[in-house]
Amino acid sequence: MFHAERDDDLHKNGINGRAVCFWSWNSDMAEEEIRLQMEEFAQGRFGGVIIHARAGLRIPYMGDAWFAAFRTAVAQAKRLGLEIYIYDEDGWPSGFASGRIPELGDAYCFKRLEHAASNRWGDRLLAVYRGDAQAGYRRIDPADAKEGDLFFGYTIDRHYVDLLYPDTAQKFLEFVYERYAAEVGDTFGDPIKGVFTDEPQLNCAGYPWSVGLPDAFEKAYGYSLWDNLWLLAADCGEYRRFRYEFWQLVGDMFRQTFTLPVSQWCERNGLVMTGHFACEDGLCDQISSCGGIMGHYALMQLPGMRMQDAYRLAHYDESLHRAAQAVEQGVVQRIQQRAARPAENGIRPGGAATVHPDVASMTRAQREALERRVLHGAQIEL
């Protein structure tokens, strides 16, 4: 995907505009093999390559042998008139520096915000609320947790990183980008044109968490995140406003703590930032994975998108229609399943209301409303 306003950036960096190929490094990357494959890329009229560490690599990623091989590729690219792009990670998604950053401690590790009817996070409990989903909740002291009805906490995944934590991107730049500058920085601009970042992300299923979110939220909007966090779990009160502002802040923080520093580093070093972000093909998925795509594109010198996602967006109306049909059928099935197991309905089994709906004749909105009632304890019979 090319941005019309980026034409000057492309010309300034001497980018040839021809197809660039992902080049998977998954062997010992001997000098002769590198030379042979580079010649084949040139014969195939590719404009350049993105050097990408993949499974099967027999030399240490970013070790001495890696950079010796990388310099061989750079020399051949210069001889053949090809461009080189640095792929900034060992596999994907970008940001964890082949595991070095998670090893720095939990502050750097990926976090997921969750809610439940009890404390299942131990000392990672964040907030406790009393009330219900119809009337709303109020925050109570965690010491009174036995009286709580709704609990929020977070989990940690040490396989990835917290990209909302400001120091994460700084360590990523230090461990990866600065190392490339030290090893091959004299070829930045020719033939090394840019850095490809691949699917840096917050959370593709649910809500992200980071220690700085509460203070950032109050600074941005002037009211407490802690007192209102329950609005992520209950559809009442000002929940629409709160969720909008929560995700707006998450997207802003991600752009400021990761995408902007990476883009600025590339600009200072005469390179373009290119690549793509996760879940580009769905608007809701975009929000949960990166806070929205377009703000990231605006910061990149050469924005990108997977062709698969671009195709889905081009046929969005068809996809939306198929998704709506699947959702409607799924709602019907869930209602029927709950009807078959009345003792398991919702988080409050044994609710007083018993209804006899004709699901087949309901509108989609009526089905979704019925499902919400089921989730809060209504018993149903079909």
C-alpha positions in Angstrom: 0.0 0.0 0.0 1.5 3.4 -1.0 0.5 6.7 0.4 0.3 9.5 -2.3 1.8 12.0 0.1 4.8 9.8 0.6 6.1 10.1 -3.0 8.7 12.7 -1.9 10.0 10.4 0.8 10.4 7.6 -1.8 12.3 9.8 -4.2 14.4 11.2 -1.5 15.5 7.7 -0.4 16.0 6.6 -4.0 13.5 3.7 -3.7 13.0 2.1 -7.1 9.3 1.1 -6.6 9.7 -2.4 -8.0 8.5 -5.5 -6.2 10.5 -6.5 -3.1 10.6 -10.1 -2.0 10.6 -11.6 1.5 13.9 -13.6 1.7 13.7 -16.2 4.4 17.0 -17.1 6.0 16.6 -20.7 7.2 20.0 -22.4 6.7 23.7 -21.6 7.4 23.5 -18.8 4.8 26.9 -19.7 3.2 28.5 -16.9 1.1 28.1 -18.7 -2.2 24.5 -19.5 -1.6 23.8 -15.9 -0.8 25.5 -14.8 -4.0 23.6 -17.3 -6.1 20.2 -16.4 -4.6 20.8 -12.7 -5.0 21.6 -13.2 -8.7 18.3 -15.1 -9.1 16.4 -12.2 -7.5 18.0 -9.8 -10.0 17.3 -12.1 -12.9 13.7 -12.3 -11.8 13.5 -8.5 -11.9 12.8 -8.0 -8.3 13.6 -4.6 -6.9 15.1 -5.9 -3.7 14.7 -8.2 -0.7 13.6 -8.1 2.9 16.0 -10.3 4.9 13.9 -12.3 7.4 15.1 -14.8 10.0 12.9 -17.9 9.9 12.7 -21.4 11.5 15.7 -23.5 10.4 18.3 -20.8 10.7 21.6 -22.4 11.6 23.5 -19.4 12.7 22.8 -17.3 15.8 20.3 -14.5 15.0 22.2 -11.1 15.0 25.4 -12.9 16.0 28.8 -12.4 14.2 28.0 -15.0 11.5 24.6 -13.3 10.9 26.2 -10.0 10.2 28.9 -11.5 8.1 26.2 -13.0 5.9 24.3 -9.8 6.0 27.3 -7.8 4.8 27.7 -10.3 2.0 24.1 -9.8 0.9 24.5 -6.0 1.1 27.6 -6.2 -1.1 25.8 -8.3 -3.7 22.8 -6.0 -3.6 25.0 -3.0 -4.4 26.6 -4.9 -7.2 23.3 -6.0 -8.7 21.3 -2.8 -8.1 19.0 -4.3 -5.6 17.5 -2.8 -2.4 17.9 -4.3 1.1 15.3 -4.0 3.8 16.0 -5.0 7.4 13.3 -7.2 8.9 13.5 -6.1 12.6 12.6 -9.3 14.5 13.5 -13.0 14.8 10.1 -14.3 13.6 7.2 -12.2 14.5 5.4 -10.1 15.9 8.0 -7.4 16.1 9.0 -5.9 19.4 10.5 -8.6 21.6 14.1 -8.6 20.2 14.2 -12.4 20.0 13.2 -12.7 23.6 15.7 -10.3 25.1 13.1 -7.7 26.1 10.8 -10.0 28.1 13.8 -11.2 30.0 14.1 -7.7 31.5 11.1 -8.2 33.8 7.4 -8.2 34.0 7.1 -4.5 33.4 8.2 -5.2 29.8 5.9 -8.2 29.3 2.6 -8.5 27.4 -0.4 -7.9 29.7 -4.1 -8.7 29.1 -6.9 -7.0 31.1 -9.7 -9.4 32.2 -12.8 -9.3 34.4 -14.7 -12.1 36.2 -17.1 -12.7 39.1 -14.2 -13.5 41.5 -10.5 -12.8 42.0 -8.6 -15.3 39.8 -5.4 -13.2 39.4 -4.1 -13.2 43.0 -1.7 -10.2 43.5 -2.5 -9.0 40.0 -6.0 -8.0 41.0 -6.6 -4.4 39.9 -10.1 -3.4 41.1 -13.2 -4.7 42.8 -16.8 -3.5 42.3 -20.1 -3.9 44.0 -23.4 -3.8 42.1 -25.0 -5.3 39.0 -25.0 -4.9 35.2 -28.5 -3.2 35.2 -28.0 -0.5 37.9 -24.2 -0.2 37.6 -21.3 -0.7 39.9 -19.2 1.2 42.4 -15.6 0.6 43.3 -14.9 -0.9 46.7 -11.8 -1.5 48.7 -10.0 -4.7 47.6 -9.9 -5.6 51.3 -13.6 -6.1 51.1 -13.3 -8.4 48.1 -15.7 -11.0 49.6 -18.5 -8.5 49.1 -17.5 -7.8 45.4 -19.6 -8.7 42.4 -17.2 -7.8 39.6 -13.4 -8.1 39.6 -10.7 -6.8 37.2 -7.2 -8.1 37.0 -4.5 -8.8 34.4 -2.5 -11.7 33.2 1.1 -11.7 31.9 2.5 -13.5 28.9 6.3 -13.6 29.0 6.5 -14.6 25.3 5.8 -11.0 24.1 6.0 -7.4 25.3 4.0 -4.5 26.5 4.2 -2.0 23.7 2.3 0.6 25.8 5.2 0.7 28.3 7.4 3.6 27.1 10.8 1.9 27.7 9.9 -1.2 25.6 10.4 0.5 22.2 13.6 2.2 23.5 15.0 -1.2 24.4 13.9 -2.6 21.0 15.7 0.2 19.2 18.8 -0.3 21.4 18.9 -4.1 21.0 18.0 -4.3 17.3 18.1 -1.1 15.3 21.3 0.4 16.9 23.1 -2.9 16.4 22.3 -2.8 12.7 23.5 0.8 12.7 26.8 -0.3 14.3 27.3 -3.2 11.9 26.1 -1.9 8.5 25.2 1.7 9.1 27.6 2.8 6.5 25.3 1.3 3.9 22.1 2.9 5.1 20.5 4.6 2.2 22.4 2.6 -0.4 21.5 -0.3 -0.7 19.7 -0.5 2.7 16.6 1.5 2.2 14.5 0.8 5.2 13.2 -1.4 8.1 10.2 -3.7 7.9 8.3 -4.1 11.1 5.8 -7.0 11.3 2.5 -7.0 13.2 3.5 -5.2 16.4 0.4 -5.5 18.5 -1.4 -4.9 21.8 -3.9 -7.7 22.1 -5.9 -9.4 19.3 -8.6 -10.7 21.7 -9.8 -8.6 24.6 -8.3 -5.6 26.4 -4.7 -4.6 26.7 -3.2 -3.4 30.0 -0.2 -1.4 31.0 0.9 0.2 34.3 0.7 3.7 32.9 -2.9 3.5 31.6 -4.7 4.8 34.7 -2.6 8.0 35.0 -2.6 8.6 31.3 -6.4 8.2 31.2 -7.0 10.7 34.0 -4.6 13.2 32.4 -6.3 12.8 29.0 -10.0 12.9 30.1 -10.0 14.4 33.6 -11.8 11.6 35.4 -10.8 8.3 37.0 -10.2 5.1 35.0 -10.4 3.1 38.3 -13.9 4.3 39.2 -15.2 3.5 35.7 -13.3 0.4 34.6 -16.5 -1.6 35.2 -18.0 0.0 32.1 -16.0 -2.4 30.0 -18.1 -5.2 31.4 -21.6 -3.7 31.6 -23.7 -2.1 29.0 -25.2 0.7 31.1 -24.5 4.3 32.0 -21.8 6.1 30.0 -20.3 2.8 28.8 -20.2 4.0 25.1 -18.3 7.1 26.0 -15.9 5.3 28.3 -15.1 2.5 25.9 -14.5 5.0 23.1 -12.1 7.0 25.2 -10.4 3.9 26.5 -9.6 2.7 23.0 -8.8 6.2 21.8 -6.2 6.4 24.6 -4.8 2.9 23.9 -4.3 3.8 20.2 -2.7 7.2 21.1 -0.3 5.6 23.6 0.7 2.8 21.1 1.5 5.3 18.4 3.5 7.5 20.8 5.4 4.7 22.6 6.2 2.5 19.7 5.4 3.6 16.1 6.6 7.2 16.5 10.0 6.4 18.1 10.7 3.7 15.4 9.7 6.1 12.6 11.8 8.9 14.1 14.8 6.6 14.4 14.4 5.6 10.7 14.1 9.2 9.7 17.3 10.2 11.6 19.2 7.4 10.0 18.1 8.0 6.4 15.8 5.0 6.2 12.1 4.4 5.7 9.9 2.7 8.2 7.7 0.1 6.4 5.8 -3.1 7.3 2.3 -3.7 8.5 0.2 -4.1 11.6 -1.9 -7.0 12.8 -5.6 -7.5 12.0 -5.9 -4.9 9.2 -8.8 -6.5 7.6 -11.5 -5.9 10.3 -12.4 -2.6 11.9 -13.1 -4.1 15.4 -10.0 -6.3 15.2 -7.9 -3.2 14.3 -9.0 -1.5 17.4 -8.2 -4.4 19.8 -4.9 -5.2 18.1 -3.4 -1.7 17.6 -6.0 1.0 18.5 -6.8 1.6 14.8 -4.6 1.4 11.8 -4.7 4.8 10.1 -2.9 6.7 12.8 0.1 4.3 12.4 0.1 4.7 8.7 0.4 8.4 9.1 3.7 8.0 11.0 5.3 5.5 8.6 7.4 6.7 5.6 6.2 3.7 3.6 3.0 2.2 5.0 2.2 -1.4 4.1 -0.7 -3.9 4.2 -0.9 -7.6 3.5 -2.4 -8.3 0.2 -4.8 -10.8 1.9 -6.1 -8.0 4.1 -6.3 -5.5 1.3 -8.4 -8.0 -0.7 -10.8 -8.5 2.3 -11.2 -4.7 2.6 -11.9 -4.4 -1.1 -14.7 -6.9 -0.7 -15.8 -5.6 2.7 -19.5 -5.4 2.0 -19.7 -9.1 0.9 -17.6 -10.1 4.0 -19.9 -8.1 6.3 -23.0 -9.7 4.9 -21.6 -13.2 5.4 -20.4 -12.3 8.9 -23.9 -10.9 9.8 -25.5 -14.1 8.7 -23.0 -16.2 10.8 -23.6 -14.0 13.8 -27.3 -14.4 13.6 -27.0 -18.1 13.3 -24.6 -18.2 16.2 -27.0 -16.2 18.4 -29.8 -18.7 17.6 -27.5 -21.6 18.4 -26.3 -20.2 21.7 -29.9 -19.5 22.8 -30.9 -23.0 21.9 -27.9 -24.4 23.8 -28.7 -22.4 26.9 -32.3 -23.5 26.8 -31.1 -27.1 26.8 -29.0 -26.5 30.0 -31.1 -24.1 32.2 -29.1 -24.9 35.2 -26.0 -23.4 33.6 -27.5 -20.2 32.5 -25.4 -17.1 33.0 -23.4 -16.1 36.1 -26.5 -16.2 38.3 -28.1 -19.6 37.8 -31.7 -19.9 38.7 -33.0 -16.5 37.6 -36.7 -16.0 38.2 -37.8 -15.3 34.6 -38.8 -18.1 32.3 -39.7 -17.1 28.7 -41.0 -18.9 25.7 -39.6 -17.0 22.7 -40.1 -17.9 19.0 -36.5 -17.4 18.1 -37.0 -18.0 14.3 -39.3 -15.0 14.0 -37.1 -12.6 16.0 -35.0 -9.8 14.5 -31.3 -9.9 15.0 -31.5 -7.1 17.7 -34.2 -9.1 19.5 -32.0 -12.2 19.5 -29.0 -10.3 20.8 -31.2 -8.8 23.6 -32.4 -12.2 24.5 -28.9 -13.6 24.7 -27.9 -10.8 27.1 -30.9 -11.7 29.3 -29.7 -15.3 29.3 -26.2 -14.2 30.3 -27.7 -12.6 33.4 -29.7 -15.5 34.6 -33.0 -15.7 32.6 -34.2 -19.2 32.1 -35.6 -19.9 28.6 -37.7 -22.6 27.1 -38.3 -22.9 23.3 
